[in-house]
Amino acid sequence: MDVLKIPKKVSDRWPTTVKSLVSVAVSHKTKDVSEADTVTLVKDMLADIFGYDKYNELTSEQQIRGTFCDLAVRIDGKIRVLIEVKAAAISLNETHLRQAINYGAHEGIEWIVLTNALEWRLYRIKFGQPIEYELVSSFCIADINLKNDEDQRKLFLLCREGITSDAMGLYHQHISVLNKFTVAQVVLGEPVVTVIRRELRRLFPELKIEPEAVVELLNNEILKREVLDGEKVKDAQQRIRRAVSKNSKAQAKKSSLADSEQEPAMS
């Protein structure tokens, strides 16, 4: 995936910082240290591994309407990410997100991180009625292989350099399109069905094959039910409709400009 370009200075700082701080996080889990101590460790990790200014860009205990969030990333005076921290020995679950989601929803903050110093989860709030959220990326930092490109991308998503280059947004856009739900809808679309029908007729000219038969086969025999029904399927259909509309408008504008350039000049 070439969407994310990781600067060399970022990848260069990881080999020493990741190893040393992971050993501390594992020790915290073994010793069952307090949540407050884990927050301190997470701030160290955010500074040393992820590149934030510990004193100027990481703020503690944000509060709105009686709701608290452990940490917030503030860049150029604007909160960009909320971070909910649990003790290292606690297994993360989505009930831990409630406070951060409420805070983010009220303040218009799109990105939430849930972590216990070892496991890191990145969520995106979907603003609407009701407020929803989705898991965008997750990893256990103790399992990260710094020679693996995908693992590097997971780390970079949370880096300061990633935030300022909108890595989270670009990555989310990428996985929103390149997934089984969107691809299934593309396969069921008229252009792909037409290609399948044409190839079948080329191979078996004696057969009469209607487009409806191809669609029925794809729906009932080839594609799994999970990519045909549900909210994610509706999201994929809506995304494709928006893309078609956008591309049509762009093409119409391009054609209009081309026509105007070909018009003879008035003498």
N, C-alpha and C positions, 0 to 999 in steps of 0.2 A: 504494500500500500504506500504510494508515493505522496499521499495527501499531507503527511506530517514530515517536515524537514527538521531534523534534530541538529542543532548547532554543535560543533565539535567541543566547545567549551562546556556544554552540558554533559555530553557523554564522557568527557575526560574527568569530571568530578565524581562520577559514580563509583568506580572500582574501589576506592578507599572508603568513601563515606557510607555506601550501602552496607558493606561487610561489617564495619565497626558498629553501626547503629542497629543493624539486625541482631547482632549478638546481645546488645543491651535489651532490645525488645523481647527476645526469647527469654532472657534472664527475668524480665518483669513478669512474663507469663508464668514462669516456673515458681517465682516467689509470691505470686498473687498480690502484686503491689496495688496501691490505691488508684482510683481514677485520676485524682489530682496529679499523681506522679506520672501517669501515662500521658496526661495533657502536656506536661513539661517535656517529656520525651518526644511527643509528636511535634512540638514547636521546634525542637532541635532537628528533627528529621525534615521538617518543612524548610528550615534554613539551610542545612548542610546538603541534603539530597536534592531538594526541589527548588532551591535557589532564592528563597524569600528573605527579605530583611526582617529578622526576628523582632526588632524593636519598633520599626516603622510601618510594617505591612501586615503584621499578625496581631489582631486585637482579641481580647478575651471577654467572655460573658456578655455577648450582645443581648439586649432585652427589648421586647416590644409586647405590650399588652400582657405583661406578666409571664411571657414565654422567653426562655433563655436558650442560647446556643453557645457551645463551649468556645469555639474560635471562629474568627472571620478573617478572610484575606481581603485587605483593603489596598487597592492600587490607585494612585492619583486621586485619592479622596473618595473613591467609590468602592463599596463592598462587591466583590466579584464572586466569591465562593464562601459558603457557610460550612463549617466542619464540626460534626458531632463526634465526640471522643468517648469511648467506653474503656474500662479497665482492660489491660492486656489479656487477662485470663477469661474475660467474658466473650462468649460466642455472639457474633453480631446477628441481629435480625431486624426486620423492617419496622418493628414497633419502636425501635430506638430512633427512628427518623421523625417521629411525630412532631417534636418541638421544632426541629430544623425546617421541616416542610411548612409548618404554620408560620414561622418567622419569614422564610423565603417568599411564601405566598403573599404575605402582607407587604413586604418590602420590594417585591418585584425582582427577587434574586433567583436566577435560573438554576444555578449549580449547587449541589449539596454533596459533601463528602462524609461518609461514615467510616470510622476506623477505630481499631484497638491497637494501633501501632504496627501490628503484623498484617492484618487483613485490611485492605483499602477498597472501598466501593464508591464509585462516582455515579450520582443520580442527576437527572434533569427533571425539573418541575415543568409540567404542562399546564399552563394557565388557562383556566376555563371554569365552567360550572358543571360538575364539581372539579376541584383541583385534583390533578392526577400527577403521577411521577413515574419515571422509568429508569431502570438500571442501564447505564451506558457502558460501564467498564468495571472490572473488579480483578484484584490479584492479591496473592499472599506475597509480601515482599521477601520473605525467607526463601521462596521458590523461584524468585526472579533470576533468569540467566542473562547476564549483561551482554552475552554474545548473540542472543536471539533478538531478531529485529522486532518481533511482535511484543516481546517483553520490554524492550526499550521504548516502544510507542506507548505502552501502558504507563510507564513512569513519566514520560514526557507530557502526557495529558495533564498531569497534576503540577507540572513545573511552572515557575513564574514565566519563563520564556514561552511556554505553551499557552498560558493565559493571554499574554500580550499579543500573541499571533493568532488568537482564536482557535487554537488546536482542538479544544473541546467541541466547539460548534462545527468545525470541519469534519471531525471524526464522527460526530453524531449524524451529520448529513450523509456521510459515506455509508455508515451501517444502516441508516434508514432506507437507503436505496438498494444497496447490495445485500439483500437478505431473501430468504425463501418466499416470503409473502409477496414482495414486489416482483420477483422473477416469475413466480407462478402466474401473476396477473398479466405480465408481459407475454408469457407463453400462451395464455388463453385469448390474447388479443387477436384481432383480425389479421394483421400483417404476418404473425408467426403461424397462425392456423393456415393461412393461404400458402405459405412456403411448405408446410408439412403436406398439405393436400397436393400441391404441385409435384413434390418429390415422389409421393406415393403413386400419382398418376403417371409419372415418367417411368417408374419402375414396373408398374402394373397397368399398362394402358388399357387392358381389357376390362378393368374394374371401373364402376361408376362410384365416385367418392364425393359426397357432399360435405361442405364445411361443418354442418351441424353434427355429422357423424364423428368428425375429428374432435370437436369440442366435447361431445358426449364421452368419447373415449378418454380424453384428458381428464375430465371431471370425475368419471366413475372408476377408471381403471389405473390411471398413471399417477396423478397427483394425489398426495395424501390429504385426508379430510381437514387436517389442521391448517393447511394453507389455502383452504377454500371458504372457511367460515370463521367468524369472530371479529373482534374489534381491530385486530392487527391487519386483517384482510381489508376491512373498510378503510383503514388508514392508508394502506397501499393503493387502493383504488382511487382514493381522493388525491394522493400524491401524484399518481399518473395523470389524472384529469387536469390537475394544476400544471403539470409539465407540458401536456399536450396544448393547453390553452396558451401558456407562455411562449412555446415554440411557434405556434400558429401566428401569434401577434408579432413576434420577431420576424418571421418570414414575410408577413404582410407588409411590415414596415420596410424591410429590405427590398421587396418588390416595388413598393411605392417610390423609394429613393432611386432605384434603377430606372423606373419609367420616367421620373422627372429629369434624370440626367440625359435621357435619350431624346427628350423633347427638343425640337429645333429652336434655336435662339430667335427671338423676334427681331426683324430688321427695321 
